[in-house]
Amino acid sequence: MKKGFVSVIIPVYKTEQYLKECMDSVLVQDYPYIEIILVDDGSPDNCPLLCDEYAAKYENVQAVHQKNCGLGLSRNAGMRAASGEYIFFLDSDDCIDGKKAISRLVECAESRQADIVVGGFRRFNDKMASKVNVHHLRGGNYTKTVDFRFKGFYMYGHLAYNWGKLYRRSFLEENGLKCRAYPFTQDKAHNMACLACQPVYAFIDESVYLYRVNEESVTFRYKENLMPVWVAIAEDFRAFLRKRGIKNTYGDLMAFHIFFGSFFLVKQELQYKKHGIRESVRVLKKYRRYPFARRAMAALAKGKYVDQIDALSWKIVIRIASILFVLHLYLPFVAGIALLRKLQIDEKITKARYKS
């Protein structure tokens, strides 16, 4: 393993129209020690051929082909093929932001002896590129707090993504931290496990990643299995902690995960299938049948974990919504979310995260 060597892992599936732009953003990096691993996840288009063409043209590019098994397992295949000291995950419809991005990440990792370096990112598509979404996080003892976990995974979300980060490969391997095979939200599940293994975090304010706003991606589709997968992520994380004998239960991570699941379930019904209020109420009642969901919402309704986060607005929202859920007051719960959507509060919150 060469000191400072970076393995850029790019799972590829049905993104032939974006792959060149993605690859160009890696090939232009000014950091000299980079290998690129293209993992063709059984793509039915011309992506397998394009991967082979890049591997034939560039000595630092290799192509891995496999049957379709999803994003998480494709990243694992890339890690098995990696030889770098560091891992950088890049989705094949996204780009690295600027030719100095990898250099800055490595410099930060080396100077801070960090296991995970988190950078800012920008959203983009063919028509626009946003301002920088900064992380508002800091290192040191603060990374052990409930507020850090809430802001990192839920309020701002930077800890929840695999992309936009530099991982020390030895940290991932020594802790057996592989990506999961969930059909969505794989990144959050992986990074929750990473956090439980107490990495040294470091942060840079600059944008290192361009996230494409692609309405055809999994992120923007209606998810029939959202509820069982969402609960399974929390249950599997609890099993991970118990298996590893990790004494800190990280109950806040699981409780807040369940809480935001209730929001996403209602928002999905209101937004994608236009089922409206009645179907949203039905979904919440079904969500409550899961013992894990009942326990988590009950804990938040009593103020557990909530008093350890700094954001007053979120303290109020979480307490009120959790109490409504516990008291079976699903109609006002749903009406509240519908009102927030009508007032475009969620969009305003998202836009407020971006600044130049």
C-alpha positions in Angstrom: 0.0 0.0 0.0 1.5 3.3 -1.1 1.4 6.1 1.5 -1.5 8.5 0.7 -2.8 6.4 -2.2 -6.5 7.0 -2.9 -8.9 4.4 -4.4 -11.8 6.1 -6.1 -14.6 3.5 -6.3 -17.3 4.2 -8.9 -20.3 1.8 -9.0 -21.8 2.0 -12.6 -25.3 1.1 -13.5 -27.3 2.6 -16.4 -25.5 5.9 -16.4 -23.7 5.9 -19.8 -24.9 9.5 -20.4 -23.1 10.7 -17.3 -20.0 8.4 -17.1 -17.7 10.6 -19.2 -18.4 13.7 -17.1 -17.9 11.7 -13.9 -14.6 10.2 -15.1 -13.3 13.5 -16.4 -13.7 15.0 -12.9 -11.5 12.2 -11.5 -8.9 12.2 -14.2 -8.4 16.0 -13.9 -7.5 15.7 -10.2 -4.1 17.3 -9.3 -3.4 14.6 -6.7 -0.9 12.1 -8.3 -1.7 8.9 -6.4 -5.1 7.8 -7.5 -6.5 4.5 -8.7 -10.0 4.4 -10.2 -12.1 1.2 -9.8 -15.2 1.1 -12.1 -17.6 -1.5 -10.8 -20.1 -2.5 -13.6 -23.1 -3.7 -11.7 -24.5 -5.7 -14.6 -25.6 -2.6 -16.4 -27.7 -3.4 -19.4 -26.6 -0.5 -21.5 -23.1 0.4 -22.9 -21.6 1.0 -19.5 -19.7 -2.3 -19.4 -18.0 -1.5 -22.7 -17.2 2.0 -21.5 -15.6 0.7 -18.3 -13.4 -1.6 -20.3 -12.4 1.2 -22.6 -11.3 3.4 -19.7 -9.4 0.5 -18.2 -7.6 -0.2 -21.5 -6.7 3.5 -21.9 -5.5 4.4 -18.4 -3.1 2.4 -16.3 -4.6 3.5 -13.1 -8.2 2.4 -14.0 -9.5 -1.1 -13.6 -12.9 -2.5 -14.5 -14.8 -5.0 -12.3 -17.8 -6.7 -13.8 -20.5 -8.5 -11.7 -24.2 -9.5 -11.9 -26.6 -6.8 -10.7 -26.7 -6.7 -6.9 -27.2 -3.0 -6.1 -25.2 0.0 -5.0 -24.0 -1.2 -1.5 -22.6 -4.5 -2.7 -21.0 -2.9 -5.7 -19.1 -0.6 -3.3 -18.0 -3.7 -1.4 -16.7 -5.2 -4.6 -14.8 -2.0 -5.3 -13.3 -2.1 -1.8 -12.1 -5.7 -2.3 -10.3 -4.6 -5.4 -8.8 -1.4 -3.8 -5.2 -1.0 -2.9 -5.2 2.5 -1.6 -4.7 3.8 1.9 -7.9 5.8 1.5 -11.3 5.2 -0.1 -13.4 7.7 -1.9 -16.9 6.7 -3.1 -18.2 8.4 -6.2 -21.6 7.7 -7.8 -21.3 7.4 -11.6 -23.9 10.2 -12.3 -22.1 12.6 -10.0 -18.7 14.4 -10.1 -15.8 15.4 -7.9 -16.0 19.2 -7.4 -12.8 20.8 -8.6 -9.4 19.4 -9.4 -8.0 20.0 -5.9 -10.7 18.1 -4.0 -8.8 14.9 -3.4 -5.6 16.8 -2.5 -7.5 18.8 0.1 -9.1 15.7 1.6 -5.8 13.8 1.8 -4.0 16.8 3.3 -6.7 17.0 6.0 -6.6 13.3 6.7 -2.8 13.3 7.1 -2.7 16.5 9.2 -5.5 15.4 11.6 -4.7 11.6 11.5 -8.4 11.2 10.6 -10.3 8.1 9.8 -13.1 9.9 8.0 -12.8 13.4 6.4 -16.1 15.1 5.5 -16.3 17.9 3.0 -19.0 20.2 1.7 -20.9 19.5 -1.6 -23.0 21.2 -4.2 -26.1 20.0 -6.1 -26.2 20.3 -9.8 -27.9 19.3 -13.1 -27.6 20.3 -16.7 -29.1 23.8 -15.9 -27.6 24.8 -12.6 -25.1 24.3 -9.8 -26.0 25.3 -6.3 -24.0 27.1 -3.7 -22.0 25.1 -1.2 -23.9 22.9 1.3 -21.6 23.3 4.3 -21.7 20.8 7.1 -21.7 23.0 10.3 -19.8 20.3 12.1 -16.6 20.2 14.1 -14.2 17.6 15.4 -12.8 16.8 18.8 -15.0 15.7 21.7 -18.0 17.1 20.1 -18.2 14.1 17.8 -19.2 12.0 20.8 -22.4 14.0 21.5 -26.0 13.5 20.6 -26.1 16.9 19.0 -23.3 15.9 16.6 -25.1 12.8 15.6 -28.4 14.6 15.1 -26.9 17.4 13.0 -24.7 15.1 11.1 -27.3 12.5 10.2 -30.6 14.3 10.2 -30.5 18.1 10.5 -27.8 18.6 7.8 -27.2 15.0 6.7 -23.5 15.2 5.8 -22.6 12.1 7.9 -25.3 10.1 6.2 -23.8 9.9 2.8 -20.9 7.7 1.6 -20.0 10.2 -1.1 -18.2 13.5 -0.3 -15.9 11.7 2.2 -12.5 10.2 2.4 -12.3 7.0 4.5 -9.1 5.4 5.8 -9.2 1.9 4.4 -7.6 0.3 7.5 -10.4 1.7 9.7 -13.0 0.2 7.5 -11.3 -3.2 7.3 -10.2 -3.5 10.9 -13.8 -2.9 12.0 -15.4 -5.0 9.2 -17.4 -2.1 8.0 -19.0 -3.2 4.7 -21.8 -1.5 2.9 -25.3 -3.0 3.2 -27.5 -4.4 0.5 -30.6 -2.3 1.3 -32.4 -1.0 -1.8 -32.0 2.6 -0.5 -30.5 4.4 2.5 -27.5 2.2 2.3 -25.2 5.2 3.0 -26.8 6.1 6.3 -26.7 2.5 7.5 -23.0 2.2 6.7 -22.1 5.5 8.3 -24.1 4.7 11.5 -22.0 1.6 11.9 -18.8 3.7 11.1 -19.7 6.2 13.8 -20.3 3.5 16.4 -16.7 2.3 15.9 -15.6 5.8 17.0 -13.5 7.1 14.1 -11.5 10.3 14.2 -13.5 12.7 12.2 -12.1 15.8 10.4 -13.9 18.4 8.3 -13.2 20.8 5.5 -15.6 23.6 4.5 -14.9 23.5 0.7 -17.1 21.6 -1.6 -15.5 18.3 -2.8 -18.5 16.8 -4.5 -21.1 17.6 -7.1 -24.4 15.7 -6.4 -26.6 15.4 -9.5 -30.3 16.1 -9.0 -31.6 13.3 -11.1 -35.3 12.7 -10.8 -34.9 9.3 -12.4 -32.7 8.0 -9.6 -33.9 5.8 -6.7 -33.9 8.8 -4.4 -36.8 10.4 -6.2 -39.0 7.3 -6.8 -41.9 6.1 -4.8 -40.7 3.3 -2.5 -43.3 0.6 -1.9 -41.0 -1.0 0.7 -40.0 2.2 2.5 -41.5 1.2 5.8 -40.0 -2.3 6.3 -36.6 -1.3 5.0 -36.6 1.8 7.2 -37.4 -0.1 10.4 -34.9 -2.9 9.4 -32.1 -0.4 9.3 -32.7 0.6 12.9 -33.1 -3.1 14.0 -30.0 -4.2 12.2 -28.0 -1.3 13.7 -29.0 -2.5 17.2 -28.0 -6.0 16.3 -24.6 -4.6 15.1 -24.0 -2.9 18.4 -24.9 -6.0 20.4 -22.8 -8.3 18.3 -19.8 -6.0 18.7 -20.4 -5.5 22.4 -20.6 -1.8 22.0 -21.9 -0.5 25.3 -23.0 2.9 24.1 -26.4 2.0 22.7 -26.7 5.0 20.4 -30.4 4.9 21.0 -30.7 8.5 19.8 -29.5 7.5 16.3 -32.2 4.9 16.1 -34.9 7.0 17.7 -34.3 9.9 15.4 -34.1 7.6 12.4 -37.5 6.2 13.3 -38.9 9.7 13.8 -37.8 11.0 10.4 -39.1 7.8 8.9 -42.6 8.8 9.9 -42.1 12.1 8.1 -40.8 10.5 5.0 -43.7 8.0 4.9 -46.3 10.8 5.0 -44.4 13.0 2.6 -44.1 10.2 0.1 -47.9 9.6 0.2 -48.6 13.3 -0.2 -46.1 13.9 -2.9 -45.7 10.8 -5.1 -48.9 8.9 -5.3 -51.2 11.8 -4.4 -53.0 9.5 -1.9 -53.7 12.4 0.4 -54.5 12.7 4.0 -56.5 9.4 4.4 -53.8 7.2 3.0 -51.1 9.0 5.0 -53.1 8.3 8.2 -53.3 4.6 7.2 -49.6 4.4 6.7 -48.9 5.9 10.1 -51.1 3.4 11.8 -49.3 0.6 10.0 -45.9 2.1 11.1 -47.1 2.1 14.7 -47.5 -1.7 14.5 -43.7 -2.1 14.6 -42.6 -2.4 18.3 -39.4 -0.6 17.4 -41.3 2.4 16.1 -43.6 2.5 19.1 -40.7 2.4 21.6 -38.7 5.0 19.7 -41.5 7.5 19.3 -42.6 7.0 23.0 -39.1 7.8 24.1 -38.9 11.0 22.0 -42.4 12.0 23.3 -41.1 12.0 26.8 -38.1 14.2 25.8 -35.5 11.5 25.8 -32.5 12.5 23.6 -34.4 15.6 22.5 -33.0 17.8 25.3 -29.5 17.0 24.1 -29.8 18.7 20.7 -29.2 22.4 20.2 -31.8 23.4 17.6 -34.8 24.7 19.4 -37.1 24.5 16.4 -36.3 20.8 16.0 -36.9 20.2 19.7 -40.4 21.6 19.4 -41.2 19.7 16.2 -40.0 16.4 17.5 -41.7 16.6 20.8 -45.1 17.7 19.4 -45.0 15.2 16.5 -44.0 12.3 18.7 -46.7 13.1 21.3 -49.3 13.2 18.5 -48.1 9.8 17.2 -48.1 8.2 20.7 -51.7 9.5 21.3 -52.9 8.1 18.0 -53.6 11.7 16.8 -52.6 10.8 13.2 -54.8 13.3 11.5 -53.2 16.4 13.0 -49.8 14.8 12.6 -50.4 14.4 8.8 -52.1 17.8 8.6 -49.0 19.4 10.1 -46.7 17.9 7.5 -49.1 18.8 4.7 -49.1 22.4 6.0 -45.3 22.5 6.1 -45.2 21.2 2.5 -47.8 23.8 1.4 -45.8 26.6 2.9 -42.7 25.0 1.3 -40.9 25.0 4.7 -38.9 21.9 3.8 -37.7 23.5 0.6 -36.7 26.7 2.5 -34.8 24.6 5.1 -32.9 22.9 2.3 -32.0 26.1 0.5 -30.9 27.7 3.8 -28.1 25.0 4.0 -26.4 26.3 0.9 -24.1 29.3 0.9 -21.2 30.5 -1.2 
